[in-house]
């Protein structure tokens, strides 16, 4: 594979490289060329819940350039039928409510062409949309389709002549193992250059995930202690209360590891543990993330607990003898100077006790001998720095402090911050909104590279070839009991010992 296709993620048309010593900057969003967004899988669940509402907001906002949307899917719909479907989706799922006038403005910008009509019909629909926007129009192809359908869509775009002036957004999972990831990368690179490809992970589009970079690298208080000398272990915990949500066919062939760990949890982990980039620009950040993946030790089956919730095999579309995991917990190691010997624990699963998304940094404990017996020091575990990846993101720092009153009695206390406490809460973009905007700008900062995804599949080889058997767990719990042996002598942060404080 030529180096040009794999190793040039940045688009020089949208990224301005500063002179040495100058602060990096980007062109204003207002300078972006108009875009036609071609949405494949436009009638699917993701499109209805996230993509169409997000595009509606971007079209009507001042953040994005002029946009027209061409929806395409297997259903044979007219433009008006697709607009009706889109209105139902926007009304049901949008966090930004549209007035009738705003809806009409968005509706006038969307059209539909059935995928079965072929590449010629798609090319005609895109050409008609471009004629409304002018000669400088760019194209953004969003593949909201199952992984097995991605090849057909790429071939359709090639046959329709829609590769030039375009970028393509691809949904997870990108491959199912190392061989399939390499094969898919090579296939896509036959049509698109690496800088045109955006492998999306919506977790990295969340405000809280990006706040990790600001928190680490902008504060002299934390970066000096962000290493194995001061940090005992790290947890990235993303339990879900949802079940399959009518995705049995997809989930049966995927499971929790391929669906969540490779494409979400390990990507978030890279933000937490990567070295400081030379600049907050796509090439530098991607390289530091890829260094993390290259330093990651192969995952040992002995460090993995796979689970399946009771009743999963009774779901429609699930094999009665299915060994697919709906839950997974594992221990990961990074073999470099900063993190060697620091275990990183990952956990995610379906039908669990709570739906949360946290990153918890456990610091090494201080000596206790100076405190009297019964003082309470160490009774509630180590100090933790915790990031909540919810849309209204929160950060908490827990520590021991003296309980008011006579004697030396210690309690666990915490300092907390939430974006709810800022005046900019209304400016928070939903993850897909931000990532669609970044893709139009050609900004790869929050996307995954070919090298990165292949590194992760390579380190997953032992687990994929010989996975441990699944252990049953009851819906509404925190997973199989074996998870406690996995993390011992430490303990899982969820459930929390205290609730987040909410804004009054």
PyMOL commands that set and color helices and strands:
alter all, ss='L'
color gray80, all
select helices_A, chain A and resi 3-6+29-31+45-60+79-93+100-107+115-133+147-159+178-189+194-196+202-205+207-217+223-225+248-252+255-273+282-295+301-303+312-314+419-421+425-427+431-441+450-459+461-465+482-487
alter helices_A, ss='H'
color red, helices_A
select strands_A, chain A and resi 15-16+25-26+35-40+67-72+110-112+138-143+166-170+197-199+231-239+304-309+327-332+343-349+358-363+384-388+394-402+410-418+471-473
alter strands_A, ss='S'
color yellow, strands_A
deselect
rebuild
show_as cartoon
